[in-house]
Amino acid sequence: MSVKENFTADEWFKIMTGPGRAGAAVVAASPSGLTGLVAEAQAIGQAVREAVSAAGRTPLLEAIAADLLGKAPDPQAMPHQERARSMDDAREQSVEGVRQAAWLVSSKASPEDAAAYRRMLLDVAEKTAQAAKEGGFLGIGGEQVNDRERAVIDELRRALGAPDSTPGEAAPLPDSGERP
């Protein structure tokens, strides 16, 4: 029996979209210009690919990798999601989606799978924040990760049961399989 069979189709959809929602929360917290958005979208995809292709990945990450390599889901079969009316709504919906996905994994998968999934979610958020400079003009000036991005990453850490970070320092994730 694969780890994926522990979840309903709806739950698996939430798990599969969790990493994208982690990145989307950062993007919504501090939208960049077009080139910044492209860089941030690429960072989301790259961080997910790195996590699911890393040596020693867990069964959950292997199942996610298999689905990412498989056939794309039918858009008609995907659950309806409420559209965000503002960037704040988008950030809140994304953080809540991450919280739900992590809770599902911690309640139905092994503690190792839950810890690896939480690490992947935070890694996606951090790499998204670092993908493009915020502020400045034409790449001059600005900062790599601004206060709004740091705040949403800390919000995600709390949602996942990890301590807040200090600027420039990654906080470790708890390895227990307890509910975040």
Disulfide bonds with the S-S distance in Angstrom:
none
